[in-house]
Amino acid sequence: MQILQAFFGFETMEKLKIAIQKSGRLSEKSVSILREAGISMTNGERKLISVSGSFPIEVLYLRDDDIPQYVKDKVADIGIVGENVFAEKGSDISIVERLGFSRCRMSLAIPKTEHYSGPEYFHGKKIATSYPVILQRFLDEKGVDAEIHEISGSVEIAPGIGLAEGIFDIVSSGSTLISNGLSEVEVVMHSEAVIIGRNDLSQSKREILNDLLFRIRSVQAATNNKYILLNAPNDKLDEIIGLIPGMKSPTVMPLAESGWSSVHSVLSERQFWQIIGELQKLGAQGILVIPIEKMIV
């Protein structure tokens, strides 16, 4: 069987079905991370399903709000959604992996002319939102009795047209709130893209999922890290190595010029910018920062 599968590709193998957003802020990034993980797909822009020819996976293109239900109903095995969507509609399923992109926050906002005294401000008031479950949970935790007015889309206009005294919605930059005369007053939760799934996958689908997660983690590790090369004076090697320890330890090779060595290491980009000044003070020269395509840790 394995020989036949290797010869004919993935046609005879069980496929993992993953649901992603058909359009919107998560769609392009979800497709991109799959492609970077070596998973090529037929064009699914006008289709419900896209099949990979390089990996045993089928991609379902759906509305993001529908993805948790499709996973619960076993139409899809896993899905990529915002954590806010999972928190709103993800009962009976769980987060499989945090992906670290499409970060935002879920916040309460009120007209900027109002004085905010704390969560008790909303006692007895109407709050417009597309996320009533998350909001109700927060209000219950704070002991606030407010009326939730559930609407879809254009939540930020609700106070301006007299529909509600405040709103609860996704906030990224905050520019939409400002343009509608609102002020963000309470961050309820932070959100990012996550993979969600059921716990009852078959063994074969579990193995495919583990392979997929391995690939995605390799892509993410490469994205967050850089390969560093520099020339270092030998009398400062120990101090420089202390600054750039790498995954295990740096590679050190002597240069043709006496008293100097080439040091190779891997660092997160954030770490690099924090220590670049120290490296230069220690005499490091010819510093190169190179992107990493894939990184197996």
C-alpha positions as CSV (number, residue, x, y, z in Angstrom):
1,M,0.0,0.0,0.0
2,Q,2.8,2.5,0.9
3,I,4.5,1.8,-2.4
4,L,1.3,2.4,-4.3
5,Q,0.7,5.7,-2.3
6,A,4.3,6.8,-3.1
7,F,3.8,6.0,-6.8
8,F,0.3,7.5,-7.3
9,G,0.6,10.4,-4.8
10,F,-2.0,11.1,-2.2
11,E,-5.1,9.8,-4.1
12,T,-5.4,6.7,-2.0
13,M,-4.6,8.3,1.3
14,E,-7.0,9.7,3.8
15,K,-7.0,13.5,3.7
16,L,-7.0,16.1,6.5
17,K,-9.7,18.7,5.8
18,I,-8.9,22.2,7.0
19,A,-11.3,25.1,6.8
20,I,-10.0,28.6,6.3
21,Q,-11.6,32.0,5.7
22,K,-12.8,32.5,2.1
23,S,-11.9,36.2,2.2
24,G,-10.9,38.8,4.7
25,R,-8.0,39.5,7.0
26,L,-7.1,35.8,7.8
27,S,-7.5,34.4,4.3
28,E,-4.3,35.5,2.6
29,K,-2.1,34.8,5.6
30,S,-3.6,31.3,6.1
31,V,-3.0,30.4,2.4
32,S,0.5,31.9,2.6
33,I,1.6,29.9,5.6
34,L,0.3,26.6,4.0
35,R,2.3,27.4,0.8
36,E,5.4,28.3,2.8
37,A,5.0,24.9,4.5
38,G,5.3,23.3,1.0
39,I,1.6,22.6,0.5
40,S,0.6,23.6,-3.0
41,M,-3.1,23.9,-3.8
42,T,-5.4,24.3,-6.8
43,N,-6.9,27.7,-7.1
44,G,-9.8,27.9,-4.6
45,E,-10.8,31.5,-5.0
46,R,-14.1,30.5,-6.7
47,K,-14.4,27.1,-5.2
48,L,-15.6,25.7,-1.9
49,I,-12.8,23.1,-1.9
50,S,-9.1,23.2,-2.9
51,V,-7.1,20.0,-3.1
52,S,-3.3,19.8,-2.5
53,G,-1.2,17.7,-4.9
54,S,1.8,17.8,-2.6
55,F,0.2,16.9,0.8
56,P,-2.8,14.9,1.9
57,I,-5.0,17.8,2.7
58,E,-8.2,19.5,1.4
59,V,-8.9,23.1,2.0
60,L,-12.5,24.3,2.6
61,Y,-13.1,28.1,2.0
62,L,-15.8,29.3,4.4
63,R,-17.0,32.3,6.3
64,D,-14.9,32.6,9.4
65,D,-17.9,32.6,11.7
66,D,-19.0,29.3,10.3
67,I,-15.7,27.5,10.7
68,P,-16.1,26.4,14.3
69,Q,-19.5,24.8,13.5
70,Y,-18.1,23.0,10.5
71,V,-15.3,21.6,12.7
72,K,-17.8,20.5,15.4
73,D,-20.1,18.9,12.7
74,K,-17.0,17.0,11.4
75,V,-17.3,18.6,7.9
76,A,-13.8,19.9,8.5
77,D,-11.2,18.3,10.8
78,I,-9.4,21.5,11.7
79,G,-9.8,25.2,11.0
80,I,-7.8,28.5,11.1
81,V,-9.8,31.3,12.8
82,G,-9.3,34.3,15.0
83,E,-9.1,33.4,18.7
84,N,-12.1,35.8,19.1
85,V,-14.2,33.6,16.8
86,F,-13.1,30.5,18.8
87,A,-14.0,32.2,22.1
88,E,-17.4,33.1,20.7
89,K,-18.4,29.9,19.0
90,G,-15.8,27.3,19.8
91,S,-17.5,25.1,22.4
92,D,-16.7,21.4,22.3
93,I,-13.5,22.0,20.2
94,S,-10.1,23.2,21.3
95,I,-7.1,25.3,20.2
96,V,-4.5,23.1,18.5
97,E,-1.9,25.7,17.7
98,R,-1.4,29.4,18.1
99,L,-0.1,31.0,14.9
100,G,1.0,34.4,16.1
101,F,-0.4,36.5,13.2
102,S,-3.5,38.7,12.7
103,R,-3.2,39.9,16.3
104,C,-5.9,42.2,17.6
105,R,-7.9,42.9,20.8
106,M,-11.5,42.8,21.8
107,S,-12.4,46.1,23.5
108,L,-15.3,48.1,24.9
109,A,-15.6,51.7,23.6
110,I,-17.8,54.6,24.4
111,P,-18.3,58.2,23.0
112,K,-15.1,60.1,23.7
113,T,-17.1,62.9,25.3
114,E,-18.2,60.5,28.1
115,H,-16.3,59.9,31.4
116,Y,-15.4,56.3,32.0
117,S,-15.3,55.2,35.6
118,G,-14.7,51.5,35.1
119,P,-16.8,48.4,34.0
120,E,-19.7,49.6,36.3
121,Y,-20.1,52.5,33.7
122,F,-22.1,50.0,31.6
123,H,-24.6,49.1,34.3
124,G,-28.1,49.5,32.9
125,K,-26.7,50.6,29.5
126,K,-27.0,49.1,26.0
127,I,-23.9,47.7,24.3
128,A,-23.8,46.8,20.6
129,T,-21.6,43.9,19.5
130,S,-21.2,41.0,17.2
131,Y,-19.7,39.0,20.0
132,P,-22.4,38.6,22.7
133,V,-21.0,35.4,24.3
134,I,-17.6,36.9,25.0
135,L,-19.2,40.2,26.2
136,Q,-21.7,38.5,28.5
137,R,-18.9,36.4,30.0
138,F,-17.0,39.6,30.8
139,L,-20.0,41.4,32.2
140,D,-20.8,38.4,34.4
141,E,-17.2,38.4,35.8
142,K,-17.5,42.1,36.6
143,G,-21.0,41.8,38.1
144,V,-22.4,44.3,35.5
145,D,-26.0,44.1,34.4
146,A,-26.1,45.6,30.9
147,E,-28.3,45.0,27.8
148,I,-26.5,43.4,24.9
149,H,-27.7,44.5,21.5
150,E,-26.4,41.9,18.9
151,I,-25.8,43.3,15.5
152,S,-23.5,42.2,12.6
153,G,-21.2,44.7,10.9
154,S,-20.7,48.4,11.4
155,V,-20.9,48.1,15.2
156,E,-19.0,51.4,15.6
157,I,-21.9,53.5,14.3
158,A,-24.3,52.2,17.0
159,P,-23.7,55.1,19.6
160,G,-23.9,57.7,16.9
161,I,-27.4,56.6,15.7
162,G,-28.7,56.2,19.3
163,L,-28.8,52.4,19.1
164,A,-26.4,51.9,22.1
165,E,-24.4,53.8,24.6
166,G,-21.2,51.7,24.0
167,I,-19.8,49.0,21.7
168,F,-17.7,45.8,22.0
169,D,-15.7,45.0,18.9
170,I,-12.4,44.1,17.4
171,V,-9.7,46.8,17.6
172,S,-6.5,46.8,15.6
173,S,-5.1,50.3,15.2
174,G,-8.0,52.1,16.8
175,S,-8.4,54.4,13.8
176,T,-12.0,53.2,13.1
177,L,-13.0,54.1,16.7
178,I,-11.5,57.6,16.4
179,S,-13.2,58.3,13.1
180,N,-16.5,57.5,14.8
181,G,-15.9,59.6,17.8
182,L,-15.3,56.7,20.2
183,S,-12.7,56.0,22.8
184,E,-11.4,52.5,23.7
185,V,-11.9,52.1,27.5
186,E,-11.6,48.4,28.3
187,V,-9.6,45.6,26.7
188,V,-11.5,42.4,27.3
189,M,-9.2,39.9,25.5
190,H,-6.3,39.7,23.1
191,S,-6.7,37.6,19.9
192,E,-4.5,36.0,17.3
193,A,-5.0,33.4,14.5
194,V,-5.3,29.9,15.9
195,I,-5.8,26.4,14.6
196,I,-8.8,24.8,16.1
197,G,-9.8,21.1,16.0
198,R,-11.6,18.2,17.5
199,N,-10.0,15.6,19.8
200,D,-11.5,12.6,18.1
201,L,-9.4,12.6,14.9
202,S,-8.5,9.2,13.5
203,Q,-4.9,8.0,14.0
204,S,-4.1,8.6,10.3
205,K,-5.5,12.1,10.4
206,R,-3.7,12.8,13.6
207,E,-0.4,11.9,11.9
208,I,-1.1,14.2,9.0
209,L,-1.9,17.0,11.5
210,N,1.3,16.4,13.4
211,D,3.2,16.6,10.1
212,L,1.4,19.8,9.2
213,L,2.2,21.4,12.6
214,F,5.8,20.4,12.2
215,R,6.0,22.2,8.9
216,I,4.2,25.3,10.2
217,R,6.4,25.5,13.2
218,S,9.5,25.3,11.0
219,V,8.2,28.2,8.8
220,Q,7.4,30.3,11.9
221,A,10.8,29.6,13.5
222,A,12.5,30.7,10.2
223,T,10.4,33.8,10.0
224,N,11.2,34.9,13.6
225,N,14.9,34.1,13.4
226,K,17.9,35.3,11.3
227,Y,21.2,33.8,10.4
228,I,24.0,36.1,11.6
229,L,27.6,36.1,10.3
230,L,30.3,38.4,11.6
231,N,34.1,38.8,11.9
232,A,35.3,39.0,15.4
233,P,38.7,39.7,17.0
234,N,40.0,36.6,18.8
235,D,40.6,38.4,22.1
236,K,36.8,39.3,22.2
237,L,35.5,35.9,21.1
238,D,34.2,34.7,24.5
239,E,32.3,38.0,25.1
240,I,30.8,38.0,21.6
241,I,29.8,34.3,21.8
242,G,28.1,35.2,25.1
243,L,25.9,37.7,23.3
244,I,25.0,35.3,20.4
245,P,24.7,31.8,21.9
246,G,22.6,30.5,18.9
247,M,20.4,27.4,19.0
248,K,23.2,25.4,20.7
249,S,26.4,27.3,20.2
250,P,27.9,29.5,17.4
251,T,30.1,28.2,14.7
252,V,33.6,29.7,14.9
253,M,36.1,29.5,12.0
254,P,39.5,31.1,11.8
255,L,40.0,33.7,9.1
256,A,43.1,34.0,6.8
257,E,44.0,37.1,8.7
258,S,45.7,36.2,12.0
259,G,43.8,37.2,15.2
260,W,40.4,37.1,13.6
261,S,37.6,34.5,13.4
262,S,34.3,34.2,11.6
263,V,31.3,33.7,13.9
264,H,28.0,32.2,12.6
265,S,24.9,32.0,14.7
266,V,21.1,32.1,14.7
267,L,19.2,34.8,16.6
268,S,15.7,36.2,16.7
269,E,15.5,39.5,14.9
270,R,14.4,41.2,18.1
271,Q,17.5,39.9,20.0
272,F,19.8,41.1,17.2
273,W,18.6,44.7,17.4
274,Q,19.0,44.7,21.1
275,I,22.7,43.6,20.9
276,I,24.0,45.1,17.7
277,G,25.5,48.0,19.6
278,E,27.3,45.7,22.0
279,L,28.7,43.6,19.1
280,Q,30.1,46.7,17.5
281,K,31.7,47.9,20.7
282,L,33.4,44.5,21.0
283,G,35.0,45.0,17.6
284,A,32.7,42.9,15.5
285,Q,32.9,43.7,11.8
286,G,31.3,42.7,8.5
287,I,28.0,41.8,10.2
288,L,25.6,40.1,7.9
289,V,21.9,39.3,8.7
290,I,20.4,36.6,6.4
291,P,16.8,35.4,6.2
292,I,16.2,31.7,6.9
293,E,13.7,29.9,4.7
294,K,13.1,26.9,6.9
295,M,14.3,26.1,10.4
296,I,14.1,22.7,12.1
297,V,14.6,23.0,15.8
